[in-house]
Amino acid sequence: MAKILAPSRAFSRDWCFNHIRVLVGALMVAGGFNLFVIPHDVVPGGVIGIAQLLNNITGWPVGLITLAINLPLLVLASRLLGPHYGVKTFFAMLVIGLGVDGFAHWRGTEPLVNDVLVSVMFGGVSIGAGIALILRGKGTPGGTPLVGQLVARVLRMPVGRAMFYTDSVVVGSALLVFKNPDLVAYALICLFAVSRTVDIALNGLEASKAMLVISDKHEEIRDAVLGGLERGGTYLSGQGLYRPEEERKIILTALQVRETVALQRQIKDIDPQAFCMVFDTSQVIGEGFRPWA
């Protein structure tokens, strides 16, 4: 059986494209921080945020401090979490660290945009798009995801909660170092821009829904899905708890948000007693939706 996460053969087409994605993504992350975020002393959490605080105290380069923190974390993560933290993660960390200092050497520490709010939003979009490219290249950018997984492993808590706690400590420390509450608000805006951009870049802008419908008039509802919306679907077999001896047909279909509303209206007209459940989906891949990458 083929491995689902089997690595690409060295210097194959996929291998080259993945490394190009990681390279471009890492440069976008480095540029987002150096051109838009760091010049305004905004600290949006993560390892680079810790590096910003240490830079303010010691004067050492942010990129160099980032590498010094990330590399031991990578070694520790490889031992505790497994060897899948490999070459592309190291490559991304190296490019981000050198890129942050390289941009600073190239154009200094002046912000590209003077308005702080606009600057952190541009920075968040650049950082988020860069992270998404790195993930699409089958790498990871290090930083908070790495720290969060290590903290989650040690303290036995969900990774998302560990990442939130880690970023909160860094942002709170920035308040003590820079003594400017406004910077905390800007940091939260930047974090939101990063996370939203990552979601859009990975999952697409158009939200999709999955719908389950249980009805005695399932054939008419099927015709509404196939003919009215020109969508496909699947019949699932189920049994009710009250009458388990009766087999019920359940319709499962994937729809765009606007189509969900239209189908609900049709179902109400066809069978007001129908039972309908609608679920958010992060991705729908296939005909009529997002094509396979």
ABEGO torsion letter per residue (X at the ends): XBBAABBBBBGBAAAAAAAAAAAAAAAAAAAAAAAAAAAAGBBAEEAAAAAAAAAAAAGBBAAAAAAAAAAAAAAAAAAAAEAABBAAAAAAAAAAAAAAAAAAAAAEABBABABAAAAAAAAAAAAAAAAAAAAAAGBBAEEAAAAAAAAAAAAGBBAAAAAAAAAAAAAAAAAAAAGBAAAAAAAAAAAAAAAAAAAAAAAEABBBBBBBBBBAAAAAAAAAAAAAAGBBBBBBBBBBAABAABBBBBBBBBBBAAAAAAAAAAAAAABAABBBBBBBBABBBEBGBBBBX
